[in-house]
Amino acid sequence: FFAAFVIMLKKARETQQELAKRSEQLLTDYPSLIMKFTLLVQAGMTARRAFQKIGSDYLKNRPKTERYAYEAIVIACHEMESGISEMEAYRRFGERCGHVKYKTFATLLIQNLQKGSRHLSDLLEKESVEAWEERKRKARVLGEAAATKLLLPMVLMLLVVMAVIMLPAGLSFYGG
């Protein structure tokens, strides 16, 4: 029973780590995704065509590790091609990603379908700037955390350097 309990705990921890990794990857990919989409829409593409272009570009240049946001886009594109309404595919895309940012993006796309695309590029540009600022803030926090983790090794190296300098000096002073 104890071994089964330990195995269950290990599986639960692995699942939790995988979800945390997925969440981190989704947040990291969001600014670049929204910037690509904004650029395509401002270049004159419709929202659906820009969405499909991002998905097809991902499939052409698929990296070795899968990117969850882009996989969700590909799934949404396949849903649209198979007959599901565009609005429903966008809603499912937001739910599939599971983050507030992606749900906001999906809501923007749905509102674009319902009300028209007159202000879509402005809203997308605003969202893109906010996402980029959030990414910069997060990178700054991660950089500070890395500097803190490197403090102990730097102190140990300082002690080694001091020993290398002080030991010969002390030996020459006392050794005569």
Secondary structure, DSSP 8 states (H G I E B T S, - for coil): -HHHHHHHHHHHHHHHHHHHHHHHHHHHHHHHHHHHHHHHHHTT--HHHHHHHHHHHHHHT--SS--HHHHHHHHHHHHHHTT--HHHHHHHHHHHH-SHHHHHHHHHHHHHHHH-SSSHHHHHHHHHHHHHHHHHHHHHHHHHHHHHHTHHHHHHHHHHHHHHHHHHHHHHHHH-
